[in-house]
Amino acid sequence: MKKMLKHIIKILSNLITLFNNFLKILENLLAEDNLFLIRTSHLSLGRNKHFILSNHKLLESKDLFFQIYMFFVF
């Protein structure tokens, strides 16, 4: 019985460690910038600006638009 309890505690300890590592990796991924400004340009009339952004994480739909919004707000 004592050996079984030690084994269960060891397994739980390993699971907690794996979960902590997963959270650290997830935090690092969320903290990184998803879009990078490559170049800006404007037309000859000066009314329009073009922003060329790099989407290296290949974000799609809502995630992409949210990151574009966040890029220009901050």
Phi, psi and omega in degrees: 000319181294319179295321180295319178296319177297319180295318179295318179295320178296317178296316178298320178298317178295320179295319178295319178297316178297319179295319177297318178296319178299317179296322178295317179296317179297319178297318178295321179293321180285335182281339182286149174288138182265335181239143176236138177281121180267310185202151171238148176207165177222156180285167184298330178284342177079011182270338184240143173242140176249129176246125177254117183247147176262128180250073187289342178267001179054052178291153180229158173042241187299320180297318180295312181295324177296318179292324176296315177301311181297326180296318184273340177284318182257000000 
